[in-house]
Amino acid sequence: MPKTSVSLKTPASHSSGGSTAAHPRALLDFAAELLGGENPVLEKIRREIPEKGLPPINIGPEEGKILETLARSCGARKIVEVGTLAGYSACYLARALGPGGIVHTVEYDARHAAVARQNIESAGFAKAIVIHEGAALDVLPRLCSEGPFDVCFIDADKANYHRYLRWAVENVRSGGLVIGDNAYLFGKLHLAPEKAGEDAAGVPAMREFLKTIADAKLFSSCAMIPTSEGMAVAVRR
């Protein structure tokens, strides 16, 4: 979180000193339609998020498809999501599950969890998604017995990303994926904490998160998918 659309960036040229240029929204929308567009039920859930009084900080449909594709690529049957909000991303993860698969999603805010339950029911994933209410640092230890997990998707408070990752390191199987959204920290990742405003606590946490997924002793590979918010992905060794 946050955003509801994605602006992918690519190098302008090898002689530009590494500068980037954003693709036009029209091009991104055109490509998205070629790839099948957004599921109507999930589109309704996404569009109604602010109407239901929740902050519009969910992932967008492009990122949802990335999540689904990544989860499918490793044959995911057991997934943990940290940060449910309205259940939109959990539904994309559930679409990737094999028979009998399950998504455990953790949500701190009880009101958000209630909305997510309604949305998950309307999307037809009530049997595939379990919402756990409470602070993630309290809930995650109780999920260890359900593992090992194939995917852990982290999209919650940025100041604890490094702590959530420590749990994932211990509970995601070899060959499984750890995915972190907002890895650019809203454009503040490279700033000194004192210049990051309300995201000051997230600067050292996100840097530790990224350094850890780059640790070859723990992960066999890692990459940043250059969505507008940055989606970091790593494969557990």
Secondary structure, 3 states (H helix, E strand, C coil): CCCCCCCCEEECCCCCCCCEEECCHHHHHHHHHHCCCCCHHHHHHHHHCHHHCCCCCCCCHHHHHHHHHHHHHCCCCEEEEECCCCCHHHHHHHHCCCCCCEEEEEECCHHHHHHHHHHHHHCCCCCCEEEEECCHHHHHHHHHHHCCEEEEEECCCHHHHHHHHHHHHHHEEEEEEEEECCCCHHHCCCCCHHHCHHHCCHHHHHHHHHHHHCCCCCEEEEEEECCCCCEEEEEEC
